[in-house]
């Protein structure tokens, strides 16, 4: 084991404490206590600072107070009154990672239906807000933030219009505490646009095309009805128009002040969704985008960003190269498309996000852009780039202290802050590791650490 030195001497005892008996109770509900508000200035010094928005700072410091970064630089560090000094010699400081497409807080155990709250009854449910269903005691939140992921967009899944996505932080007593933005975008699942010719499909292509046209017309009709409702509300007798909560929930999106996250993966879906959005004057973000590299001219021409739905997946077609999903982020970068990277995995494995981005770096995406794709680029696409995603004066002190590059599997996250609040980085996985390590020590299989 590495000999404690600098901040390691301060952090490792706390890390192992989190693995010990205090964290031992385990259930479907996390029993960790949320961090208190920052009570005095904190100075992290003698570290390698990675702002993401600018060049790396060696022998650097970062100061934050009341949850906001107040100073960052190299060399001699300021010492505000009553400041807490942390020697981070030999360590690295990064902004907290951001998961741009998750169901964190909405699902716990995939095989247990009562722990899943990702879907609402009905096909058109824009009035749904993901934030109100988020479970702040989910065991998946501590597990995910142990990987350095401190912010996430949680998106509902069902129907055609699923509801409104919410941006959450990974620590808090209630869903209100967790919520950064309760309505960061409207979620729309775009229908497939090509008939399926697989053996299991028992409907002819003509019938499938008719069904596709009906699905697309249903979306248009719903948006037409919403616009007609807004016009009626804006008339002199608008107060007499019965309020429709579904349409009211779409007001910002239809006005172009809220993005619409359109789940679309095939080239045909993306082309159809972009054409529809342009015709209606809507602001959209493509989510998934597995074949976005085939329509880059269209995306670039209309400045449509893409949330790449992971890299750890199989190619879409048997004639595709085996590494095509790995190279998708690099292809979008080369084409000048704005993008960020989501994990694309089940919610229980959201902690894999940094490794998903690392795969993109291993297959052509510059390493600094792979990091940006899960920090600042994600924040910008989610509409919070002025608050999160990089280490800059005036931004939230949401950051991690690590032993190395967070995209590397061997890197440990030793300390994390959300809005200046120091988190408990214990989690169910660490508790179970401690439990079974103790078991094998008692059996004489392992020696004392």
Residue pairs with C-beta under 8 A, 6 or more apart in sequence:
1 449
2 8
4 12
5 89
5 90
6 46
6 87
6 88
6 89
6 90
6 91
7 47
7 86
7 87
7 88
7 89
7 90
7 91
7 401
7 414
7 415
8 90
8 91
8 414
10 86
10 87
11 401
11 414
11 415
12 414
15 414
15 425
18 424
18 425
18 426
18 430
19 426
19 430
19 431
19 433
19 434
20 434
22 426
23 32
23 426
23 427
23 430
23 431
23 434
24 431
24 434
24 435
25 31
26 139
26 428
26 431
26 432
27 139
28 108
28 109
28 115
28 139
29 135
29 137
29 138
29 139
30 137
30 138
30 139
30 141
30 142
30 427
30 428
31 137
32 142
32 424
32 426
32 427
33 424
34 136
34 171
34 172
34 173
34 177
35 171
35 418
35 421
35 422
35 423
35 424
36 421
37 67
37 420
37 421
38 64
38 65
38 66
38 67
38 397
38 419
38 420
38 421
38 422
40 65
40 82
40 83
40 84
41 63
41 64
41 65
41 70
41 80
41 81
41 82
41 83
41 84
42 63
42 64
42 65
42 83
42 84
42 86
42 397
42 417
42 420
42 422
43 61
43 62
43 63
43 77
43 78
43 79
43 80
43 83
43 84
43 85
43 86
44 61
44 62
44 63
44 86
44 88
44 93
44 401
45 60
45 61
45 77
45 85
45 86
45 87
45 88
46 59
46 61
46 87
46 88
46 89
47 60
47 61
47 62
47 88
47 89
47 91
47 92
47 93
47 401
48 56
48 57
48 58
48 59
48 60
48 91
48 92
48 93
49 56
49 57
49 60
49 61
49 62
49 72
49 92
49 93
49 391
50 56
50 57
50 92
50 93
50 94
50 95
50 371
50 391
51 57
51 72
51 95
51 390
51 391
51 392
52 94
52 95
52 368
52 371
52 372
52 375
52 376
52 389
52 390
52 391
53 376
53 389
53 390
53 391
53 392
54 390
54 392
57 72
57 73
57 74
58 74
59 74
59 75
60 72
60 73
60 74
60 93
61 71
61 72
61 73
61 74
61 75
61 77
61 78
62 69
62 71
62 72
62 93
62 391
62 399
63 69
63 70
63 71
63 72
63 77
63 78
63 80
63 83
64 70
64 397
64 417
64 420
65 80
65 420
66 420
67 396
67 397
67 419
67 420
67 421
68 394
68 395
68 396
68 397
68 420
69 391
69 392
69 393
69 394
69 395
69 396
69 397
70 80
70 393
71 78
71 393
72 391
72 392
72 393
79 85
86 401
86 415
88 401
91 401
91 402
91 403
91 414
92 401
92 402
92 403
92 404
92 405
93 391
93 399
93 400
93 401
93 402
94 148
94 371
94 375
94 391
94 399
94 400
94 402
94 406
95 375
95 376
95 388
95 389
95 390
95 391
95 398
95 399
95 400
96 148
96 149
96 150
96 151
96 375
96 388
96 398
96 399
96 400
96 416
96 417
96 418
97 147
97 148
97 149
97 150
97 151
97 353
97 354
97 374
97 375
97 400
97 406
98 149
98 150
98 151
98 152
98 153
98 340
98 374
98 375
98 378
98 379
98 382
98 388
98 389
99 144
99 149
99 151
99 152
99 153
99 342
99 343
99 350
99 353
99 374
99 378
100 152
100 153
100 307
100 340
100 341
100 342
100 378
100 381
100 382
101 153
101 155
101 261
101 287
101 307
101 309
101 342
101 343
101 344
102 152
102 153
102 154
102 155
102 342
102 343
102 347
102 350
103 118
103 154
103 155
103 157
103 347
104 134
104 138
104 140
104 141
104 144
104 152
104 154
104 168
104 170
104 347
104 350
105 130
105 133
105 134
105 135
105 136
105 138
105 140
105 141
105 154
105 168
105 175
105 178
106 116
106 117
106 118
106 130
106 133
106 134
106 135
106 154
106 156
106 347
107 115
107 116
107 117
107 118
107 140
107 347
108 115
108 116
108 135
108 138
108 139
108 140
109 115
109 116
109 348
110 116
110 346
110 347
110 348
117 133
117 135
118 156
118 157
118 158
119 156
119 157
119 158
119 159
119 162
120 128
120 156
120 158
120 159
120 162
120 163
122 159
123 159
123 160
123 161
123 218
124 159
124 160
124 161
124 222
124 246
125 156
125 158
125 159
125 161
125 162
125 163
125 246
126 161
126 163
126 164
126 186
126 246
126 247
126 249
126 250
126 253
127 163
127 245
127 246
127 248
127 249
128 156
128 162
128 163
128 164
128 249
129 163
129 164
129 166
129 182
129 183
130 154
130 155
130 156
130 163
130 164
130 165
130 166
131 154
131 166
131 168
131 175
131 178
131 179
131 182
132 175
132 182
133 175
134 154
134 166
134 168
134 175
134 178
134 179
135 175
136 172
136 173
136 174
136 175
136 177
136 178
139 427
139 428
140 347
140 348
140 350
141 170
141 171
142 170
142 424
142 425
142 426
142 427
142 428
143 351
143 427
143 428
143 429
144 152
144 170
144 350
144 351
145 170
145 171
145 416
145 423
145 425
145 427
146 351
146 413
146 425
146 427
146 429
146 430
147 351
147 352
147 353
147 354
147 406
147 413
148 354
148 400
148 402
148 406
148 413
148 416
149 170
149 350
149 351
149 353
149 354
150 169
150 170
150 171
150 398
150 400
150 416
150 418
151 167
151 168
151 169
151 170
151 180
151 379
151 388
151 398
152 167
152 168
152 170
152 350
153 165
153 166
153 167
153 168
153 184
153 185
153 382
154 165
154 166
154 167
154 168
155 162
155 165
155 187
155 261
155 287
156 162
156 163
156 164
156 165
156 187
157 187
157 189
159 189
160 188
160 189
160 191
160 215
160 218
160 219
161 186
161 187
161 188
161 189
161 219
161 222
162 187
162 188
162 189
163 186
163 187
163 249
164 182
164 183
164 184
164 185
164 186
164 187
164 249
165 183
165 184
165 185
165 186
165 187
165 261
166 179
166 181
166 182
166 183
166 184
167 179
167 180
167 181
167 184
167 382
167 384
168 175
168 178
168 179
168 180
169 178
169 179
169 180
169 398
169 418
169 419
170 178
170 418
170 423
171 177
171 178
171 418
171 421
171 423
172 178
180 384
180 387
180 388
181 382
181 383
181 384
183 252
183 258
184 258
184 259
184 382
184 383
184 384
185 253
185 258
185 259
185 260
185 261
185 285
185 382
185 383
186 249
186 250
186 253
186 258
186 259
186 260
186 261
187 260
187 261
187 263
187 287
188 219
188 260
188 261
188 262
188 263
189 262
189 263
190 262
190 263
190 264
190 269
190 272
190 273
191 212
191 215
191 216
191 219
191 269
192 212
192 266
192 268
192 269
193 212
193 266
193 268
193 269
193 271
193 272
194 212
194 266
194 268
195 201
195 205
195 208
195 209
195 212
196 208
197 205
201 208
203 211
216 272
216 276
219 276
220 276
223 250
223 254
223 280
225 247
226 246
226 247
226 250
226 254
227 254
229 241
229 244
229 247
230 247
230 251
230 254
232 238
232 241
233 241
235 241
252 258
253 259
253 260
253 282
253 283
254 280
254 282
256 281
256 282
256 283
257 283
258 283
259 283
259 284
259 285
259 383
260 277
260 282
260 283
260 284
260 285
261 284
261 285
261 287
261 307
262 273
262 277
262 284
262 285
262 286
262 287
263 287
263 288
264 270
264 272
264 273
264 286
264 287
264 288
264 289
265 288
265 289
265 290
265 291
265 309
265 316
266 290
266 291
266 316
267 291
267 292
267 294
267 295
270 286
270 289
270 291
270 292
270 295
270 298
270 299
271 295
271 298
273 284
273 286
274 284
274 286
274 295
274 298
274 299
274 302
274 304
276 282
277 283
277 284
277 304
278 302
284 304
285 304
285 305
285 306
285 307
285 381
286 292
286 299
286 304
286 305
286 306
286 307
287 306
287 307
287 309
287 342
288 307
288 308
288 309
289 306
289 307
289 308
289 309
289 328
289 339
290 309
290 313
290 316
290 325
290 328
291 316
292 299
292 306
292 308
292 328
292 332
292 337
292 339
293 328
293 331
293 332
293 335
296 331
296 332
296 335
296 336
296 337
297 335
298 304
299 306
299 335
299 337
300 335
300 336
300 337
303 338
304 337
305 337
305 338
305 339
305 340
305 381
306 332
306 337
306 338
306 339
306 340
307 339
307 340
307 341
307 342
307 378
307 381
308 328
308 329
308 332
308 339
308 340
308 341
308 342
308 344
308 360
308 373
309 342
309 344
310 325
310 341
310 342
310 343
310 344
310 345
310 356
311 325
311 326
311 328
311 329
311 341
311 344
311 356
311 357
311 359
311 360
311 363
312 325
312 344
312 345
312 352
312 355
312 356
312 359
313 325
313 344
314 325
315 321
315 322
315 324
315 325
316 324
321 327
323 363
326 359
326 360
326 362
326 363
327 360
327 363
327 364
328 360
329 339
329 341
329 360
329 365
329 369
329 370
329 373
330 360
330 363
330 364
330 365
331 364
332 339
333 339
333 365
333 366
333 369
338 377
338 380
338 381
339 373
339 377
339 381
340 373
340 374
340 377
340 378
340 380
340 381
341 353
341 356
341 357
341 360
341 370
341 373
341 374
341 378
342 353
342 356
343 349
343 350
343 352
343 353
343 356
344 356
345 352
345 356
353 374
354 374
354 406
354 407
355 407
355 409
357 370
357 371
357 373
357 374
357 407
358 370
358 407
358 408
358 409
360 370
360 373
361 367
361 369
361 370
361 407
365 373
367 407
369 377
370 407
371 405
371 406
371 407
375 389
375 390
376 385
376 389
376 390
377 389
378 389
379 385
379 387
379 388
379 389
379 390
380 389
386 395
387 395
387 396
388 395
388 396
388 398
389 395
391 399
396 418
396 419
396 420
397 417
397 419
397 420
398 417
398 418
398 419
399 416
399 417
400 406
400 413
400 415
400 416
400 417
401 413
401 414
401 415
401 416
402 411
402 412
402 413
402 414
403 411
403 412
403 414
404 410
404 411
405 411
406 413
413 425
414 425
415 422
415 425
416 422
416 423
416 425
417 423
437 446
440 446
441 447
441 448
